[in-house]
């Protein structure tokens, strides 16, 4: 499966996508981004995947995506890299917030009573519905 690198040219209604020629012995120079990848999926769709404004990073992303599809074609089990280091799950954030409310016992930092019962029950019902529909754990 071919993965093609395109760059966006123009703005507004004059915007179009131009293929970046990466053939043998062809090193594009002085091209500006943003860059996009285009490939075909099994269901027949052809998504546009934004890969950044740097040409070298875009070429590396194209090579990684090409290797990914070649591994899938060869029936090799592939685990895609997902950077979850900076992410917090919604349920974890809600439970942490509930724990902080328990710590303050309904009082703000000056010791005054805070009105948060409605927010707490609303957030609790949201969390319950979220766990039921999306199965986030």
Secondary structure as GFF3:
##gff-version 3
##sequence-region A 1 137
A	DSSP	beta_strand	4	9	.	.	.	ID=ss1
A	DSSP	three_ten_helix	12	14	.	.	.	ID=ss2
A	DSSP	beta_strand	16	19	.	.	.	ID=ss3
A	DSSP	beta_strand	35	38	.	.	.	ID=ss4
A	DSSP	beta_strand	48	52	.	.	.	ID=ss5
A	DSSP	alpha_helix	55	73	.	.	.	ID=ss6
A	DSSP	alpha_helix	90	104	.	.	.	ID=ss7
A	DSSP	alpha_helix	117	133	.	.	.	ID=ss8
###
